[in-house]
Amino acid sequence: GVAVIGALRGTYGADIPAVIVTGDVAPVVLRRVEDAGLPIFSKPFRPDQLVEKIAKLIVPSRPD
């Protein structure tokens, strides 16, 4: 996932919103995602939680 997101961002020259969805808890994997500056969303989760996470990535919240 990290490599794919990096390749897409490199190709299109844009900060494409992305989140890593994983059930992996290996420290090396979590560190790689963190080092890439990507948000991580761990399984299990409800579909509505994923929709909310994606919505926040593509429509930043406005200050109150």
Secondary structure, DSSP 4 states (H G I P E B T S, - for coil): -HHHHHHHHHHHTS-----EEE----HHHHHHHHHTT--EEESS--HHHHHHHHHHHHSPPPP-
